[in-house]
Amino acid sequence: MASTVYNQAYVFLCAVAGGILIAFLYDLFRIRRKALKTNIVFIYIEDFVYWILVALVMFGIVYFSNEGELRGYIFLGTLTGVILYILTLSKIVIGSAIMIIKVIYRIVSTIWKVVTYPFRLVYKILRVPARGVKKHTRRFFQGAKHVTKSKLGRAFDIKRAFRNIRKKK
């Protein structure tokens, strides 16, 4: 490909667009981390995935805009795109995404409360009689436990008696 000023400007603008895309991807990961608490292992995995995506974006930019030729202005354009995005759009994107997530969370939690209300009401109504049933069944099974222990003790006594009889012979 001939290296004309027009081609260089095209490649530079593609690199700026790629930088904007890379910064936007980073914001998506930041939004996810703010919305959901994540384990440190998942953070490492997310970082690895992010850098794989960055490599693919950079490869695509270099391959499709400049036929695979690396030039210094490609990296300069990418850095320019990242800085432009961070200075202009990053706060807007993160703020609006967090606001949308909070609204969706409120809607889902309200729907959840409405759907589960009959079950919670039945639970509250049946909780008092269930405590009485629990109390009486606990007493019953504790009594059964004592009876079983005494019967098992007798069985072991019988077993010992037979063992002693066999030893005497």
Sequence and secondary structure as in RCSB ss.txt:
>XXXX:A:sequence
MASTVYNQAYVFLCAVAGGILIAFLYDLFRIRRKALKTNIVFIYIEDFVYWILVALVMFGIVYFSNEGELRGYIF
LGTLTGVILYILTLSKIVIGSAIMIIKVIYRIVSTIWKVVTYPFRLVYKILRVPARGVKKHTRRFFQGAKHVTKS
KLGRAFDIKRAFRNIRKKK
>XXXX:A:secstr
    HHHHHHHHHHHHHHHHHHHHHHHHHHHHHHHS   HHHHHHHHHHHHHHHHHHHHHHHHHHHTT   HHHH
HHHHHHHHHHHHHTHHHHHHHHHHHHHHHHHHHHHHHHHHHHHHHHHHHHHHHHHHHHHHHHHHHHHHHHHHHHH
HHHHHHHHHHHHHHHHHH 
